[in-house]
Amino acid sequence: MSENRRRHCVVVGGGLAGLASAVWLAEAGQQVTLLERRGSLGGRTIAVPVATVDDVPDNGQHVFASGYEHLMRYLDSVGTREHVAFPGHMTVRMPGGATRRSAFGGLDGLRTAVGDLPGVSGLDRLRTARAQATLIWQAMRQPAWLDGITADEWFRRIGMPQSARDALWDGIVIGLTGDKPTISSAKVPADLLVTGIRRARATRTPISIGYPTVDLDTLFIDGAQKVFADNGVDVRHRAVVASIDVSDGTVAGVTLSDGQTVAADAVICAVPVWGVKGLLDQVPGHEEIYAAVDALTPVPIVSVNLYLDRSIGMSDWGEILYGGEGVLEQVWDRQRMHGRSAERHHLYSTTVSAAYDLTSKSNAEITDIQMAMLRRYFPDAADAEVIHSHVVRMPKSTFAQRPGTAGIRPDQRTAVRGLALAGDWTRTDWTTTMEGACQSAARAVEVVLESVQRGLRA
């Protein structure tokens, strides 16, 4: 595209959705300005310096599903896809230390399908196999009543044994939605299961879980900044947008909190759901978007980076603690994942999704709870001492989708020419933060480029 045919596109928000939007607009030859209210990029996917141990751990462990098409496209664009590994398995660990490797393909996948799960025995295996078949069948059929009940009610209706829920299904709901089965609409995990099945069919590969082998700044931000430098993207930090401006049904640009205006031919609003109100007051139909914002209530996640004086004896890169929901659900071996030296300390990251009961506790209390759980599940952790603990609270890590909220997430296309929305909270096939953010960015960029091309032909 020649210089005189480029159009000025403004992206509001420098989280993953905003980064992907800006990268793909730059790839398409547009003139791009990225406005970020904070002093750094990355949003909820960042590394955090910890001077006490001279380290830069992530703000919680982020894992990927192999079906994340748009996230992988972003990593291709910024040149870091090689830094994602998919080992094809995780491990479930029982109190006392017994382990069982799990996977969705091969022999392990077959065992799961027939109800052979950790802690599930006797007739519960038959009940589990039957309930799982019913669950998949109903998820594929998508009956309307799924959005009228919680995932917990769904499991009880189909007769899913509690032992199977403890071993797998409650964890799947929490992992997919970030929220508890007693809160999430049954339609949310049903939709995500269908999406995963369809992606597995399309790629002829069972869905598996993977992880970054580098810190999140290296994975998501450093490559994007190189793309920005190579393409002349104007990145402005501490740029607080007060409103997106509309004139005669067409986006005109944005106004900053200091009164400065930035004219634009197109705008992508890629701010988190809780930062949207007030920005879209000039957009026809903004009341409906704001109503969705009110309905998508926040869900907290608490992560802890534990620097210990010894190995706790993990057998896999990631281990799910049986029965640990709400206290300590997952443990990650950062030595194995990042190829870290254990000369000075051993780093383990822990994750608690839907951590409603933990967010009000002190760092010391949270650390004590995590260590007590590790000692209960890992015999080698019995005498482990904490060199340093780094607690990360994310009170708004994602959003809750309660029964009755299906369909309220807004589309990326708005009623204003040249204005699109992006973010995991907009309508996507995945509610998971990273893939949802990138898919929304891909759709928002399509809307903007379509508008730009119409303007060029006018």
Summary of the structure (lengths in Angstrom):
residues: 458
radius of gyration: 22.7
end to end distance: 16.7
largest distance: 72.6
contacts: 1615
relative contact order: 0.19
helix: 39%
strand: 22%
